[in-house]
Amino acid sequence: MPDPTFDYESTLEACARQDERAFQALYKQEAPQMLGLAITLLGQRDQAEDCLHDAFVQIWRNAGRFQRSLGSGRAWIYSILRYRALNQLRSRGRLVEMDDDFIERAADDNAQAADLFERQAESRQLRDCLRGLERKRRHPILLAFYRGLTHDQIATRLTIPLGTIKGRIRVGLRALQECLQA
């Protein structure tokens, strides 16, 4: 079980100074949750393990690039994992193997969606913050994150103007960032 008082920012700053103990603590704190997310994104455990390994290599190598002023440390490491997974999917020539029903149910505001998200989400804080978003902002973010869709693809899929989608994602991500930092 992850430690809710874990200081991601200080740990990443220690990693930037090549502190191996800090890196081990970060790995112990987040690897199980990150592996679960990678499995969800990639659909196969062996590929998810490779993705997780690559993400932690990048975290170690690039810890010096982390800046507290730009967001939380936890969000930063998860963005590295997400980009590694999406790059892996793109290199395979396809996007995430996840049925659209999951996205639709998770984007809805009903009890079934809450139950589904309870089982699927790896992070209580992220889940709670996502639930706090209106569906019109949450849905495009989920499509971008879980399906790897571009803004254009989301606009086409939802039949909403591109500018509206960009605005909803921007405002939604800003709200998520504020919630995650609270």
Order of alpha helices (4+ residues) and beta strands (2+ residues): alpha-alpha-alpha-alpha-alpha-alpha-alpha-alpha-alpha-alpha
